[in-house]
Amino acid sequence: MTTLSMATGRYDTTEALFDGRVGVEGAQITMRTETNLSKIFEKHHEFDVAELGWTFYLRGFSADSPYVALPIFPNRVFRHSCVFINRDSGITGPEDLVGRTIGEWGVYGQDSGVWAKGVLADDHGFRPEANRWVIGGLDRPAEPFGFVPQIRPEGIDITDAPAGASLAGMLEAGEIDALFTANVPQSVLDGSAKNIVRLFPDFETVERDYYRRTGIYPMMHPVVIRRDRLDQARAVYDGFLAAKRVAEERYAYARRLFGATLMMPWASQLMDRNAADFTGDWWPYGLGANRHTVDTFLRYHYEQGLSERRLTVDEVFAPGF
């Protein structure tokens, strides 16, 4: 039996791989995770299989890349909710973002930012080149990520945050007008933020409408596998799929018991609302059900100057899925 080292976030979709309820046929697996997913991205080359942010994968993609993606998507997030603004900036809607100074965490064109910019462009005419961009740490000062190419597309004003400044602090102080971020600022979570609010306060309603119109539930990260382990790609895919099904069964059981197996009150009502919008497999793996969503991200990546050419869905994934 061969061995496989694998690293992903510890989600409900992957928990069964971590605790051993499911495995990868023909392989003995070791699972690793990190609290900060960017650490997995930074160290993905140490593993046979790893979760990797879309843009981190695509920035180094070529036919000779040592890793290739599998259509496994353990992380999905609607991204209208990831845009924060300073309440005194005069921004009341997406159209007011024109000409503003906007922060982005870690890198220009993080997955969350690519999705948010693309969605705003499609629905509201947003143009990133009409803004000034500041790259830095979210809750504490940090330099832009050093483990990925910092692509600065021509014609876009992009600078690094000043030394000693965090993006959340700059937004609170009004030094930037808005912030595109993969994580919620800690000051928002703990209630200490006085001047930071979401661009879309009722983001659930906006995001549900977006899904009904487009059928897109944005995935942030695929899973990649070393090309020299491609003979085990199908077994890896089946293992992740089995782990996802364990999670699905848990939610189905919770719904039957009115959410009694979950800590979150009114979870059953949320699951009922979701069932009305998401029919069938609401978290699909494989190319068939995800082709339109992946192609949309590839289009955004190219339109935002992060890909040299318009990549196709089939070329960025291992064949046979």
N, C-alpha and C positions, 0 to 999 in steps of 0.2 A: 504494500500500500504506500502510495506517495504521500508527501506532506505539502500543505499549502498554508502560507501565512496570509492572513486577511485582516484588513483594517477598515472599519467603518464607524460612523456614529452609532451609539447604542439606542436605537429607536424601537418602537413597538414592532416595526417591520423587520427588524434584525435580531430582536431579543432572543428568539428561539435558536439562532445560530450561536449566540454567546452562552446560553445556558445548556446547550447540548440536546435540546428536544429535536432538532433537525440537524443534519450534517450535509456534507458533500460526498456523494457516492464515489467510492474508490480512493478517497483521500482522508488523511488525518489533518484536521484543520486547527490552527491556533488563531484566536481572535484578539485583536487589539483595538483600542479606542482612545480618544483624547477628549477632554472637556471642550477644548477649542478645536473645531474642525479644521481650521487652517493649519494646525500642527500635523494632521493626517495628510493634508495636501502637500505640505512641505517635505514630509518624510515618505511619500507614497512609493518612491523608488526602492525602499527597503522591504517591500512586501510583494508577494506574487499577485495579490488581488487587493484593490483599495478603492474606496470612495474618493472621487476627485471632482472638484468644482468644474462646471462646464468650461468657463473661460480659461481656467488653469490648464485644462486638457487641450483646448483648441489653440491656445497661443503657441504651443509647442508641437502641434499635430503635423505629421507628414506620413507618407506611406512607410517610412523607415522608422517611425517612432517605436520605442521599445514596448509601449503599452497601447492597447486598443480598447475601446469602450464596448461594454455589453449593455443591452437595453434594460438595465436594472436601475430603478430610480427610488432609492430609499428616502429621499428628502424632497418634498413638494411644499411650496408656500405661495399663496397669492400675494402679490407685491404692491397693491395699492396702499396697503397698511404700512409699508416701509418708508414712506416719504413723510418727514417731519418738517415743520416750519417754525419760525419765530413768530409768536402771536402778534407782535408789533410791527411785522415787516410789511403789512399791507397786502399780503397774499391771502386771497379768499377762495381761490380756485386754481386749477391747473394753468389757465391762461395767464395768470399773474406771475408765473415762473420765468417768463421771458426777461432776459437781461439780468438775472439775479446771480448771486454768488452762492454756490451749492457745495456742500461737503460730501465726500464719499469715502467710506472706510477702506483703508488698506491699499486700494488699487483703483485706477480709473477703469470702470467696466467690470466690477464684481458681478457675479451672477445676479444678485438681487438688483443691482443697478442697471444691468443690461435689460432685464425684464421690465423694470419700472420705466426706464426711458423709452423702451420700445412700445409698451402699452400706452404711455402718455402720447407718444408720437402718433400712433395709429388712431387713437380716440380723440386727442385734443390738439394735434398739430405741434406738439413739443419738439424743439430742435436743440439738442445738446450744444451745438456750436454757438448758440445765441447766449450762452451762459459762461460764467467763470467758475472753475472747479478747483476745489481744495482737497488734497488727499492727506489723510493722517489717521491717528488712532481715534477710537470712538470715545471711550470714557477716560482714557489717560493718554498722555503724549506718546506717540510712536511713529517711527519712520514708516514709509510705505513698504509693503512686503518686499523682501529682498530675494525671495526664492522663485519669483515669476517675472517674466519680462514686463517692465512698466511701459506699456505702449501709450504714447502720447500722440494721438492722431493730429495731423497737420491741420491748422486752422481752428483748433480748440484751445482756449486759454486754461491751462492746467498747471497748478503750482502745488508745492507741499505746504502743509500746515506749519506755522512758525514754531520754532523750538519751544518746548514747554507748554504747548497748547493742545487741547483735545478738541475734537469736532463737537462733541456735546457741549463742552464749555463755551466754545465759540458761538454755537447756536443760541445758547442761553443768554449770552452777552450781546447778541445781535451783530456779531462780527461776520457771520455768514447768515444768509436768509433762509436756507433750507438744508436738509440733510437726507441723503439716500443711504440706507444702512441695512445690513443683513440682520443685525441684532437690535433689540429695543434699547435705547440709552438707559443706563441704570438709574439716572435721576428721574426718568419717567416711571420706571417700575416702582421705585420707592416713594414716589409722590413728592419729591423735593423740587422738581422742575417747575418754575414759575412761568417761563416764557416759551416752553416747547409744547407744541400740539401737533396733531396729525393733519396733513393736507386734506385727507378724507376722514372726518370724525366718525361717520357711520360707514366704515370701510367694509363691514360684512355685507351690507346691502349692495354697495357698489361692486364688490367682488362676486357676489352671487349673480348679479346682472351680467357682469363680464363673462362668467362661465356659461350662462344660458345663451348668450349671444355667440360665443366663440367656440365653446367646447374645450377650452384650454385650461388645464390645471397645471400651472407652471412647475416643472421639475428644476431643481437647482443643480443636482449632481448625478452623473452616471457612476457606475462602477467600472473600473478598468482592470484589465488582466494583462500580464506579461505576454508578449507574442510567443515566447518560447514555451508557454503553458496553455496555448490555445487548444490543445487536445483535451483539456479539462473544462473548456468554456461552457459546454452544455451542462455538465454536472454542477458547475458553480451557479449557473443560471437557475437550474432546478432547485438547488439548495436555498437560494434567496427567495425563489417563488414559494417554496414550502414554508419558509419562515414568515412570509407575508400572509399566507393563508392561516397560519396559527393566530396571527393578530386579528385577522378578519373574523375568525370564529369567536375570539374573545369578545369583540364588539357585538357580534350577533347575540351571544349569550347575555351580555350586559343589557342589550335592548330588550330582550325577553323578560328580564328581571327589573325593568324600569330603572336601569342604571345603578342598581344596588351594589354591583361589584366594582364600581368606580368611585373615586373620592369626590368627583365634581358634581355638585347638585344640578339638577335639571339636565343631566347628560342625555337622558332618554329623549327629551324634547328636542335637543340639538340633533340627535341621531335621526329622529323622525323628519326634521326639516331637511337634513342632508339627503335622506332617502328620496325625498321629493325631487331634488335637483340632480343627484348622482344615481343613475340607474345602472344595474349590472355591476361590473368591476370598476369601482370609483378610483382605484389606485393601480392602473394596469402596468404590467411589464411587457416587454416585447415591442417590436417595431410597428406591427399592424395598428394597434390602438394609439400609438404615440407619434406616428409619422408627422402629422400636422403640427403638433406641439413642438417637436424637435426642429422641424423645418422653420417654424416661426422664430425660435431662438437663433438658429443659424443665420436667418435673414437679419435679425437685429444685430448680431455680432458683426456681420459684414457692413451693414448700414452705419454702424457706429464707429467704423474704422478700425476694428479690432482683428479682422481677418483680411488677408491680402486679396482673397477671392471668395466668391460665394460657394461655400462648401455644401455638399449634398448629404442627405441623411445616410444613404447607404455606405458612403466612403468612410464615415467616421465611426462606424460600428463593425465589429467582427461579423463575417458573413454567416448566414444560416439562421438568423433570428427574425 
